[in-house]
Amino acid sequence: MDISFFREHMFFLFIICIVCVVAVICLYPHNKVQAQQQKVGNSDFGVVYINPDTVEAVQKDNVYYLVVSVEEVYTDKKFLEQLRSGEDMQEAVSALDLYMFTNDGRFYCTPQRFVIDKNSKVCADLGGDVQMKPVDERIITDIYVSALKVLENRQRFQSMIAK
């Protein structure tokens, strides 16, 4: 393999690294992870949180993307009942997704999705979808805005420290 292979696939290698980070986050006890999370709002099935530590800006071919880990803690009893009827899903409580947004926040994809149980273990790996879709739900817009604010605050803090 030559260096051009890595240059051409650097973006996907970075996504794989982010997926690994999300997987490690899944292995921490749930109460520790939740302490790090920031509430975004309510979805159709529960409460949505982002993990500020996972917010990153990535660049590929002079295009920037915003990447963030999102957990949806399910509160809808009917939905939980249906979800828990599946094999290995009896203890499911939430979903952990990796979201990647275009710089303008108009499009997104979910390169990785997991269902998490009450012990913060992965019940199911739902795979992912790297096809960009238009943002068409308010909660997805709220995820983007919250992640962007985290990134802006982090950059503001770093520039204050640099002075």
C-alpha positions as CSV (number, residue, x, y, z in Angstrom):
1,M,0.0,0.0,0.0
2,D,1.3,3.4,-0.9
3,I,0.6,6.8,0.8
4,S,-2.0,7.7,-1.8
5,F,-4.3,5.0,-0.6
6,F,-4.4,6.6,2.9
7,R,-4.8,10.1,1.5
8,E,-7.8,9.0,-0.6
9,H,-9.4,7.1,2.3
10,M,-8.4,9.4,5.2
11,F,-12.0,10.6,5.7
12,F,-13.4,7.1,6.0
13,L,-10.5,6.1,8.3
14,F,-11.4,9.1,10.5
15,I,-15.0,8.0,10.6
16,I,-13.9,4.5,11.6
17,C,-11.9,6.1,14.4
18,I,-14.9,8.1,15.6
19,V,-17.0,4.9,15.5
20,C,-14.4,3.3,17.8
21,V,-14.6,6.2,20.2
22,V,-18.4,5.9,20.3
23,A,-18.0,2.1,20.9
24,V,-15.7,2.9,23.9
25,I,-18.3,5.4,25.2
26,C,-20.8,2.6,25.1
27,L,-18.7,0.5,27.4
28,Y,-18.6,3.1,30.3
29,P,-21.3,2.7,33.0
30,H,-24.4,4.6,32.0
31,N,-24.4,7.0,34.9
32,K,-20.9,8.2,33.9
33,V,-21.9,8.7,30.3
34,Q,-25.1,10.5,31.2
35,A,-23.1,12.9,33.5
36,Q,-21.2,14.1,30.4
37,Q,-24.2,14.5,28.2
38,Q,-26.1,17.6,27.3
39,K,-29.8,17.5,26.8
40,V,-31.0,18.6,23.3
41,G,-34.7,18.0,23.5
42,N,-37.4,15.4,23.1
43,S,-38.0,13.1,20.1
44,D,-41.0,11.0,19.3
45,F,-39.7,8.2,21.5
46,G,-37.6,9.8,24.2
47,V,-35.1,12.4,25.3
48,V,-32.1,13.2,23.1
49,Y,-28.6,14.1,24.4
50,I,-25.3,14.9,22.8
51,N,-21.9,14.1,24.3
52,P,-20.0,17.3,24.1
53,D,-16.7,15.4,24.3
54,T,-17.4,13.8,20.9
55,V,-18.1,17.0,18.9
56,E,-15.5,17.4,16.2
57,A,-15.0,19.3,13.0
58,V,-13.5,17.2,10.2
59,Q,-12.3,18.2,6.8
60,K,-12.3,16.3,3.6
61,D,-11.4,17.8,0.2
62,N,-11.8,21.4,1.6
63,V,-15.3,20.6,2.9
64,Y,-16.0,20.6,6.6
65,Y,-18.3,18.3,8.5
66,L,-19.5,18.3,12.1
67,V,-19.5,15.0,13.9
68,V,-21.2,14.2,17.2
69,S,-22.3,11.3,19.3
70,V,-26.1,11.3,20.1
71,E,-28.0,9.2,22.6
72,E,-31.7,8.9,22.6
73,V,-33.0,7.6,25.9
74,Y,-36.4,6.0,25.2
75,T,-39.3,7.0,27.4
76,D,-42.2,5.9,25.2
77,K,-43.5,2.7,26.9
78,K,-45.2,1.3,23.8
79,F,-42.0,1.8,21.7
80,L,-39.9,0.2,24.5
81,E,-42.3,-2.8,24.7
82,Q,-42.0,-3.4,20.9
83,L,-38.2,-2.9,20.9
84,R,-37.7,-5.2,23.9
85,S,-39.7,-8.0,22.1
86,G,-36.7,-8.5,19.8
87,E,-34.0,-11.1,20.4
88,D,-31.3,-9.8,22.8
89,M,-33.2,-6.6,23.3
90,Q,-35.0,-7.3,26.6
91,E,-32.9,-4.7,28.5
92,A,-32.8,-2.0,25.7
93,V,-33.1,1.5,27.0
94,S,-31.6,3.8,24.4
95,A,-29.9,4.3,21.0
96,L,-26.5,5.7,20.5
97,D,-25.9,7.2,17.0
98,L,-23.0,9.0,15.4
99,Y,-24.2,11.9,13.4
100,M,-22.2,13.7,10.7
101,F,-23.5,17.1,9.4
102,T,-22.5,19.2,6.5
103,N,-20.9,22.5,7.5
104,D,-24.2,24.4,6.8
105,G,-26.3,21.9,8.8
106,R,-28.6,21.2,5.9
107,F,-27.6,17.6,5.4
108,Y,-26.6,14.7,7.7
109,C,-25.9,11.0,7.8
110,T,-25.6,8.4,10.6
111,P,-22.4,6.3,9.9
112,Q,-23.0,4.2,13.0
113,R,-26.0,3.2,15.2
114,F,-26.3,1.1,18.3
115,V,-29.1,0.0,20.6
116,I,-27.9,0.1,24.3
117,D,-29.1,-1.8,27.3
118,K,-29.5,-0.6,30.9
119,N,-26.0,-1.8,31.6
120,S,-24.6,0.4,28.8
121,K,-23.8,-2.7,26.7
122,V,-24.5,-2.8,23.0
123,C,-27.7,-4.9,22.3
124,A,-27.6,-4.4,18.6
125,D,-25.4,-2.9,16.0
126,L,-27.7,-1.3,13.5
127,G,-24.9,-0.5,11.2
128,G,-25.0,2.9,9.6
129,D,-25.8,5.0,6.5
130,V,-23.3,7.3,5.0
131,Q,-25.8,8.6,2.4
132,M,-26.4,12.3,3.1
133,K,-30.0,13.2,3.7
134,P,-31.7,16.6,4.1
135,V,-32.4,17.7,7.7
136,D,-36.2,17.4,7.9
137,E,-36.9,17.1,11.6
138,R,-36.7,19.7,14.3
139,I,-34.8,17.5,16.7
140,I,-32.0,16.9,14.1
141,T,-31.7,20.6,13.6
142,D,-31.4,21.0,17.4
143,I,-28.7,18.3,17.5
144,Y,-26.7,20.3,14.9
145,V,-27.2,23.6,16.7
146,S,-26.2,22.1,20.1
147,A,-23.1,20.5,18.6
148,L,-22.1,23.7,16.8
149,K,-22.5,25.7,20.1
150,V,-20.2,23.1,21.8
151,L,-17.6,23.5,19.1
152,E,-17.9,27.4,19.2
153,N,-17.5,27.4,23.0
154,R,-14.5,25.1,22.8
155,Q,-12.8,27.3,20.2
156,R,-13.6,30.5,22.3
157,F,-12.1,28.9,25.4
158,Q,-9.0,27.8,23.5
159,S,-8.5,31.3,22.1
160,M,-8.9,32.9,25.5
161,I,-6.2,30.5,26.9
162,A,-3.9,31.3,24.0
163,K,-4.0,35.1,24.9
